[in-house]
Amino acid sequence: FMSPVFLGIPLMALALTLPWVLFPTPTSRWLNNRLLTLQNWFIGRFGHELFMPVNLPGHKWAVLLTSLMLFLISLNMLGLLPYTFTPTTQLSLNMGLAFPLWLATVIIGMRNQPTEALGHLLPEGTPTLLIPVLIVIETISLFIRPLALGVRLTANLTAGHLLIQLIATAATVLLPLMPTVAILTATLLFLLTLLEVAVAMIQAYVFVLLLSLYLQENV
């Protein structure tokens, strides 16, 4: 899970730029091909679902969050291919995405509606004795949000890749010794791979969905 270097070139940079090359680009024709039509339908549907609960001023983030969603899904899915490097298993990258976006939502809330933004730190109807304690707890929970965003994505992908590696190694070792057990292990590996494909998509969606919820609180 270390960032590999080949001929002095950090492969992290290549892994981050490659997904953009794979996306079909829009054309000026009246009719698009099937792939481009599917991509446009997916982006439109995703944007509609994501920003339905968000107020109108928050819709300025639509392009940013939709691009981030496509980017994360592409990185996660490409990382499941053999002999590839997954940048989203690096906590530094995930924190680099989570912290600035979370901070932007907080700054927007403090600038546009400071009373409501600070009001989230103290729930209504709190007993007087609990007010100082609750303010400290809510402040800590607010600052833990970007850490939770980054760690959740990193931990889920890293755990899945480690499980695939361990089960694949076990299947390879058991094949000459116990073929029946090796076949069962390989079947488990196939099912786990399908699960990891789902996890790769779900974790990208959860990352962007939580950011949109933080934005909704502050807009």
LUMPA-845967 format. One line per field, with one value per atom (N, C-alpha, C): residue in one letter; x, y, z. Coordinates in steps of 0.001 Angstrom, whole numbers, plus 500000, padded with zeros to 6 digits. Example, Ala and Ser with C-alpha at 12.3 -4.5 7.8 and 13.67 -1.06 7.14 Angstrom:
# LUMPA-845967
r	(a_a_a_s_s_s) .
x	(513190_512300_513200_512850_513670_512900) .
y	(494310_495500_496700_497750_498940_500030) .
z	(507800_507800_507800_507080_507140_507870) .
//
This chain:
# LUMPA-845967
r	(f_f_f_m_m_m_s_s_s_p_p_p_v_v_v_f_f_f_l_l_l_g_g_g_i_i_i_p_p_p_l_l_l_m_m_m_a_a_a_l_l_l_a_a_a_l_l_l_t_t_t_l_l_l_p_p_p_w_w_w_v_v_v_l_l_l_f_f_f_p_p_p_t_t_t_p_p_p_t_t_t_s_s_s_r_r_r_w_w_w_l_l_l_n_n_n_n_n_n_r_r_r_l_l_l_l_l_l_t_t_t_l_l_l_q_q_q_n_n_n_w_w_w_f_f_f_i_i_i_g_g_g_r_r_r_f_f_f_g_g_g_h_h_h_e_e_e_l_l_l_f_f_f_m_m_m_p_p_p_v_v_v_n_n_n_l_l_l_p_p_p_g_g_g_h_h_h_k_k_k_w_w_w_a_a_a_v_v_v_l_l_l_l_l_l_t_t_t_s_s_s_l_l_l_m_m_m_l_l_l_f_f_f_l_l_l_i_i_i_s_s_s_l_l_l_n_n_n_m_m_m_l_l_l_g_g_g_l_l_l_l_l_l_p_p_p_y_y_y_t_t_t_f_f_f_t_t_t_p_p_p_t_t_t_t_t_t_q_q_q_l_l_l_s_s_s_l_l_l_n_n_n_m_m_m_g_g_g_l_l_l_a_a_a_f_f_f_p_p_p_l_l_l_w_w_w_l_l_l_a_a_a_t_t_t_v_v_v_i_i_i_i_i_i_g_g_g_m_m_m_r_r_r_n_n_n_q_q_q_p_p_p_t_t_t_e_e_e_a_a_a_l_l_l_g_g_g_h_h_h_l_l_l_l_l_l_p_p_p_e_e_e_g_g_g_t_t_t_p_p_p_t_t_t_l_l_l_l_l_l_i_i_i_p_p_p_v_v_v_l_l_l_i_i_i_v_v_v_i_i_i_e_e_e_t_t_t_i_i_i_s_s_s_l_l_l_f_f_f_i_i_i_r_r_r_p_p_p_l_l_l_a_a_a_l_l_l_g_g_g_v_v_v_r_r_r_l_l_l_t_t_t_a_a_a_n_n_n_l_l_l_t_t_t_a_a_a_g_g_g_h_h_h_l_l_l_l_l_l_i_i_i_q_q_q_l_l_l_i_i_i_a_a_a_t_t_t_a_a_a_a_a_a_t_t_t_v_v_v_l_l_l_l_l_l_p_p_p_l_l_l_m_m_m_p_p_p_t_t_t_v_v_v_a_a_a_i_i_i_l_l_l_t_t_t_a_a_a_t_t_t_l_l_l_l_l_l_f_f_f_l_l_l_l_l_l_t_t_t_l_l_l_l_l_l_e_e_e_v_v_v_a_a_a_v_v_v_a_a_a_m_m_m_i_i_i_q_q_q_a_a_a_y_y_y_v_v_v_f_f_f_v_v_v_l_l_l_l_l_l_l_l_l_s_s_s_l_l_l_y_y_y_l_l_l_q_q_q_e_e_e_n_n_n_v_v_v) .
x	(500808_500000_500849_502162_503006_502865_503051_502951_504150_503934_505073_505739_507011_507795_508465_508365_508962_509820_511111_512059_512028_511875_511845_510538_509537_508240_507248_506654_505644_504395_504029_502882_501554_501596_500386_499846_500750_500320_499662_500246_499650_498301_498213_496959_495852_496217_495212_494757_495655_495289_494658_494941_494442_492915_492151_490690_490071_490628_490030_490140_491173_491343_490269_489746_488825_487383_487058_485679_485382_484224_483858_483567_484082_483905_482661_481943_480741_481078_480128_480302_479296_479501_478590_477462_477379_476327_474983_473929_472594_472336_472865_472669_474003_474013_475223_475218_476389_476442_475886_475800_475159_475942_477275_478096_477942_477981_477845_476437_475433_474059_473902_474505_474437_475142_476301_477033_476234_475640_474845_473625_472987_471824_472250_473381_473863_474190_474888_475257_474005_473044_471812_471021_470915_470168_470851_472174_472928_472793_472956_472824_471441_470407_469036_468836_469306_469129_469944_471167_472065_471610_471122_470829_469343_468528_467099_466855_467539_467288_468075_468997_469863_469173_469311_468716_469356_468676_469108_470532_470971_472356_473400_473069_474011_474165_473288_473375_474594_475271_476523_477585_477436_478407_478145_477130_476722_477860_478522_479596_480759_481116_482240_481979_480814_480537_480288_479662_479458_480791_481674_483013_483787_483681_484358_483822_482513_481899_482421_482440_482947_484421_485172_486608_486878_486176_486386_485940_484800_484340_485361_485901_486868_488131_488650_489861_489619_488475_488185_488019_487329_487083_488360_489147_490401_491380_491294_492182_491909_490747_490438_491053_491577_492233_493587_494063_495375_496513_497538_498756_498452_497486_497190_497366_497530_497693_496448_495900_494691_495070_494994_495378_494493_493220_492297_492553_493550_493960_494962_495347_496279_495491_495710_494984_495305_496527_496912_496043_495764_494922_493489_492939_491552_491366_492355_492263_492433_493259_493431_492162_491296_490003_488958_488973_487908_488061_489280_489444_489113_489635_489297_487809_487157_485738_484886_485240_484521_484731_485966_486267_485508_485354_484603_483144_482543_481143_481019_481994_481945_482103_483037_483264_482023_481370_480143_479070_478934_477939_478253_479521_479913_479733_479924_479821_478370_477564_476197_475195_475328_474365_475093_475858_476679_475851_474654_473838_473404_472892_472443_473622_474763_475937_476432_476476_476896_475806_474544_473435_473485_474177_474305_475143_475950_476810_476034_474793_474013_472568_472162_470779_469780_468594_467559_467037_466753_466202_467229_468509_469558_469526_469605_469688_470911_470765_471820_473147_473109_474350_475114_474387_475036_475528_475220_475568_477076_477968_479406_479906_479424_479874_479423_478159_477619_478310_478642_479343_480699_481416_482723_482549_481541_481318_480936_480027_479593_480734_481586_482740_483711_483961_484852_484259_482953_482314_482362_482296_482392_483770_484824_486184_486591_485857_486172_485608_484652_483990_484954_485902_486801_487662_488089_488875_488061_486783_485922_485715_485569_485411_486619_487812_489026_489307_489167_489484_488487_487195_486195_486541_486858_487187_488467_489488_490763_490603_489936_489822_489018_487913_487086_487830_488515_489225_490437_491181_492364_491988_490928_490494_490059_489328_488890_490042_491012_492172_493013_493141_493888_493185_491854_491109_491266_491170_491350_492746_493748_495133_495311_494783_494945_494222_492977_492219_492811_493303_493948_495224_496001_497210_496858_495802_495373_494921_494174_493706_494887_495899_497074_497871_498024_498793_498050_496718_495933_495679_495861_495522_496251_497587_498228_497994_497657_497509_496085_495108_493698_492872_492747_492060_490612_489897_488488_488374_489212_489203_489639_490596_491062_489952_489130_488016_486987_486707_485780_486336_487639_488276_488214_488418_488341_486924_485910_484520_484272_484793_484693_485389_486533_487275_486455_485775_484938_483803_483152_482060_482575_483752_484340_484696_485143_485456_484203_483081_481817_481425_481632_481337_482215_483475_484395_484037_483498_483023_481888_480976_479875_480402_481374_481952_482636_483330_484034_483052_481875_480884_480177_479828_479073_479910_481197_482036_482235_482354_482455_481162_480018_478726_478561_478948_478815_479690_480904_481816_481160_480602_479999_478673_477913_476628_476816_477815_478065_478512_479322_479701_478481_477533_476333_475459_475473_474715_475357_476691_477382_477083_477006_476691_475266_474346_472945_472782_473574_473498_473923_474794_475426_474937_473951_473457_472044) .
y	(498789_500000_501272_501129_502311_502871_504172_504802_504381_503647_503124_504201_503984_504888_504038_504466_503725_504689_504395_505250_506690_506807_508131_508876_508259_508913_508354_509186_508670_508231_506970_506433_506949_507595_508227_509260_510044_511069_510432_509339_508655_508048_507444_506823_507856_509084_510134_510734_510762_511394_510415_509119_508144_508094_508130_508022_509079_510283_511341_511017_510242_509879_508890_508091_507020_507500_508703_509173_509573_509181_509645_511139_511833_513293_513649_514711_515115_515521_515305_515669_516755_517362_518400_517821_516500_515879_515918_515782_515786_514515_513387_512106_511607_511134_510584_509057_508469_507010_506489_505166_504578_504890_504813_505033_506451_507417_508822_509108_508490_508651_508083_506902_506289_507150_507702_508555_509808_510431_511643_511339_510177_509797_509587_508918_508642_509942_510862_512135_512935_512984_513724_513122_511786_511122_511297_511169_511321_512736_513727_515120_515415_514847_515067_514478_513238_512576_513264_513682_514240_515613_516430_517829_518099_517033_517237_517860_517373_517996_519278_519641_520807_522065_523153_524426_524932_525888_526377_526932_527718_528207_527081_525921_524811_524109_524424_523770_524222_525274_525681_524594_523707_522637_521422_521468_520270_519732_520605_520155_519572_520250_519799_518419_518235_516968_515833_516134_515086_514654_515606_515261_514435_514813_514054_512634_512478_511151_510273_510800_510039_509703_510656_510466_509346_509380_508364_506985_506922_505618_505058_505917_505452_504926_505669_505232_503924_503818_502613_501393_501582_500438_500019_500996_500655_499978_500308_499693_498223_497729_496306_495463_496099_495344_494832_493699_493183_494134_494184_494970_496453_496944_498384_498931_500239_500929_501761_501644_502393_503605_504815_506001_506217_505760_506013_505104_504224_503499_504319_505477_506355_507387_507396_508333_509782_510026_511404_511966_511145_511609_511834_510890_511012_512205_512427_513601_514885_514831_515992_516355_515362_515648_516050_515352_515551_516872_517189_518348_519679_519975_521278_521422_520333_520431_520609_519873_520061_521484_521971_523322_524367_524126_525065_525136_523976_524008_524764_524578_525276_526784_527172_528612_529243_528523_529047_529268_528285_528440_529601_529765_530862_532221_532273_533557_533945_532957_533262_533264_532329_532243_531841_532769_532419_531957_532542_532156_530700_530300_528917_527946_528349_527471_527203_528263_528073_527397_527543_526913_525400_524825_523365_522816_523681_523215_523005_523511_523376_523020_521758_521371_522132_522352_523111_522322_523018_522378_521667_522018_521378_521915_521034_521519_522409_523374_524373_523736_522731_522109_521405_520932_520172_521055_522350_523229_523241_523459_523480_522143_521062_519738_519471_519782_519512_520353_521604_522454_521840_521357_520718_519461_518625_517377_517663_518609_518932_519542_520344_520916_519824_518869_517747_516932_516658_515875_516608_517948_518734_518586_518642_518568_517139_516153_514757_514380_515166_514819_514570_515475_515190_513961_513751_512562_511296_511321_510162_509914_510987_510844_510137_510632_510067_508656_508427_507101_506057_506419_505458_504935_505842_505427_504595_505049_504328_502936_502848_501569_500553_500971_500032_499464_500321_499841_499008_499450_498706_497317_497241_495947_495011_495548_494709_494181_495031_494599_493568_493754_492781_491421_491436_490176_489459_490208_489600_489005_489729_489249_487959_487936_486769_485544_485729_484587_484085_485006_484583_483792_484234_483497_482112_482042_480752_479807_480315_479468_478941_479800_479374_478296_478462_477491_476160_476212_474997_474194_474831_474150_472817_472723_471410_470460_471009_470159_469625_470526_470152_470862_470267_470961_471344_470469_470766_472021_472085_473264_474503_474334_475473_476011_475096_475540_476307_475805_476514_477893_477943_479224_480189_479657_480500_481028_480190_480657_481791_481627_482688_483957_483785_484936_485675_484925_485542_486348_485764_486472_487709_487584_488730_489846_489465_490472_491232_490510_491188_492146_491703_492570_493812_493648_494791_495785_495279_496187_497051_496405_497163_498152_497713_498595_499793_499561_500653_501737_501328_502312_502957_502135_502651_503641_503339_504235_505584_505587_506863_507662_506962_507640_508185_507384_507807_509031_509048_510176_511473_511430_512637_512954_511924_512154_512863_512442_513089_514536_514789_516170_517019_516445_517201_517460_516508_516733_517833_517854_518947_520288_520274_521500_521931_520969_521288_521975_521553_522172_523643_523996_525328_526255_525834_526685_527145) .
z	(500000_500000_500000_499855_499709_498301_498181_496866_496018_494922_494159_493300_493035_492182_491107_489855_488746_487930_487836_487109_487641_488958_489570_489420_488762_488552_489579_490435_491375_490623_490776_490049_490604_491781_492318_491333_490719_489762_488543_488033_486878_487243_488437_488852_489042_489396_489580_488254_487251_485975_484993_485136_484160_484065_485186_485045_484145_484131_483304_481819_481441_480031_479595_480536_480190_480027_480506_480391_478951_478405_477059_477076_476096_476046_475234_475609_474864_473427_472538_471131_470764_469593_469121_468265_468151_467345_468068_467289_467883_468681_468200_468870_469403_470637_471246_471142_471358_471390_472712_472843_474017_475300_475224_476416_476939_476032_476442_476971_476340_476812_478217_478455_479791_480826_480457_481395_481730_480711_480952_481825_481574_482392_483838_484041_485403_486134_485452_486094_486449_485525_485801_486942_486949_488016_489367_489364_490614_491157_490285_490725_491275_490632_491104_492496_492706_493997_495097_494750_495755_496230_495304_495651_495866_495887_496153_497528_498608_499923_500175_499272_499503_498991_499741_499326_498036_497404_496089_496078_497096_497047_497030_497592_497611_496283_495311_494000_493206_493685_493031_493150_494128_494354_493474_492623_491866_491009_490257_489363_490159_491259_492080_492678_493316_493992_493002_491864_490849_490252_489990_489476_490497_491772_492829_492918_492769_492803_491666_490450_489296_489472_490002_490196_491196_492331_493363_492887_492200_491680_490701_489837_488842_489522_490497_491206_491948_492630_493399_492496_491362_490468_489735_489283_488599_489555_490838_491818_492055_491601_491758_490655_489620_488553_489045_488511_488950_488561_489399_489160_488997_489743_489722_491130_491192_492480_492740_493938_494294_495136_494602_495384_496601_496530_497643_498843_498773_499984_500796_500295_501003_501810_503119_503986_503632_503164_502828_501706_500691_499582_500052_500805_501254_502185_503071_503939_503127_502091_501216_500469_500228_499610_500655_501807_502800_503549_503999_504885_504200_503000_502389_502084_501624_501288_502550_503619_504886_505403_505344_505823_505014_503710_502872_503309_503646_504106_505427_506331_507618_507414_506545_506300_505675_504754_504139_505196_506128_507190_508107_508479_509372_508693_507391_506692_506403_505971_505533_506675_507614_508719_510003_510575_511753_512945_513142_514299_514201_513015_512837_512884_512308_512296_513716_514537_515937_516755_516320_517038_516995_515964_515889_517040_517662_518747_520053_520124_521355_520990_521182_520874_521734_521182_521885_523083_524165_525352_526221_526089_526891_528321_529334_530719_530936_531829_532040_532435_533288_533768_532651_531633_530560_529419_529457_528326_528040_529042_528713_528166_528769_528317_526892_526590_525247_524185_524516_523546_523189_524206_523957_523107_523441_522699_521254_521036_519670_518858_519511_518804_518377_519282_518936_517788_517857_516788_515451_515504_514268_513636_514473_513939_513583_514072_513738_512364_511870_510602_509446_509148_508010_508252_509509_509826_509574_509975_509747_508255_507478_506024_505411_505734_505145_505621_506930_507489_506997_506872_506413_505019_504105_502743_502720_503436_503465_504066_505210_505917_505123_504519_503764_502566_501820_500631_501011_502026_502447_502968_503778_504315_503185_502213_501100_500279_499996_499209_499968_501271_502071_502088_502219_502204_500864_499770_498445_498322_498790_498721_499532_500759_501623_501063_500606_500089_498773_497923_496674_496959_497930_498318_498858_499692_500240_499134_498154_497045_496228_495999_495230_495970_497285_498074_498193_498330_498546_497275_496091_494831_494643_494837_494673_495849_497019_498202_498344_498313_498475_497404_496235_495123_495450_496168_496474_497344_498370_499242_498466_497552_496753_495855_495294_494437_495264_496469_497355_497738_497987_498318_497136_495925_494732_494521_494835_494744_495741_496960_497965_497492_496829_496306_495246_494386_493347_493982_494991_495666_496397_497003_497698_496711_495532_494513_494095_493929_493619_494744_495993_497135_497115_496752_496730_495623_494511_493458_494004_494748_495357_496394_497215_498244_497596_496473_495786_495351_494850_494417_495616_496601_497750_498557_498756_499557_498876_497546_496827_496994_496913_497068_498489_499503_500901_501175_500628_500808_500325_499112_498529_499215_499583_500243_501582_502377_503665_503466_502438_502154_501811_501057_500703_501941_502889_504136_504980_505019_505726_505059_503729_502996_503295_503378_503644_505002_505997_507319_507293_506365_506393_505289_504514_503422_503753) .
//
